[in-house]
Amino acid sequence: MIAIAASDLSGHELIGLGVKVMRSSNRLHMGIEGIVVDETKNMLVIASGSEKKHLPKDNVTYGFTLPDGTFVMVDGEQLLDRPVDRTGKRFVRRRL
């Protein structure tokens, strides 16, 4: 298992992490918390109780709880990208 460092959270998989909306341009999103269950280019899907909330990444600041218990705040604009592209940027592809 790869350890997630607070400094490079945007390069890691977010599914399974605890999350809380810290700031949002939409006041109805403030304080929503749960577990990230899915992610698209522009949205996070958060399981909150028995509901799934679809929240935009843009104009939102999220607080993530890492597996080691560290709490990290991330501007959602840093997460704007398809998950496969965002997490794959740290790897160099070589031709055989």
N, C-alpha and C positions, 0 to 999 in steps of 0.2 A: 504494500500500500504506500502511495506517495503522500508524504506529509504536506499539508497545505500551510504555506506561510502567509501571514497577514499582508505582506508586501506584494504578493503576486496572486491574490485571490481571483482576480479577473481572468487568469489563465487556467483556472481549474474548473472542474465539474461542480456545479452548484446544487444539483439534485441530491436531496438527503440532508442538506444543511438547515438548521433552524434559522429563521429570518423574521425581522420585524421592520415595518415601515417607520422610519424615523422622521422623515420630512417628505411632503408631497405637495404638488400644486393643487391637488384635489383633496380637500379637507376630509372627505368621506373615507379616504384610504389611510389616514393617519392612525397609527397604533395597531393596524392589522398585523397579526403574527401567526406563525405556523411553521410548516416544513415545506421546502421547495420540492414539488413533485414532478414538475415539467418546466421546460423552458423553450421559448422560440426566439427569433431574432429580436423582437421588440417587447416580449412579455415574459413574466414569471408566473407560473401557476403555483399557488400556495394552498396547501391543505390546512384549513383553519377550522378546527372542530370537525363537524360533519360536512362542511362545505368546501368547495374549491373556488378560490378567488383568482381571477385573471387580472394581474396588475401590470401596468406599463413599466418599462425600464426607464424611459425618458422622464425627466422632471421629478424623479423620486430618489431619495437617499435611503438605502437599506442598511440595516444592521444584521450581520451574519454571525452566528455562533459556530466556530470551527470545532472539529472533533476533539481538540485538546482543551476546549472550554474558552478559548480566546474570543472576545467580541470585537468585530471589525466593522466599521462603517465604510460603505462604498457608494459613490455616486453612480446611479443607474446608467448614466451615459457612458461610463467605462465598460459596461456590460453589453452595450449595443452591438450585436453581431450574432451571426448564427453560432450556436454553441460549438459545433464541430469546427468552425473556422477560428473561433476565439481560443479554444483550448489547444488547437493544433498549431498555433503560431509559434509555440516554443520548440517545435521539432523541425529539424531540417530533413527534407526528403531527398534521398539519393537515388540516382538511376543505377540500375544494375546492368 
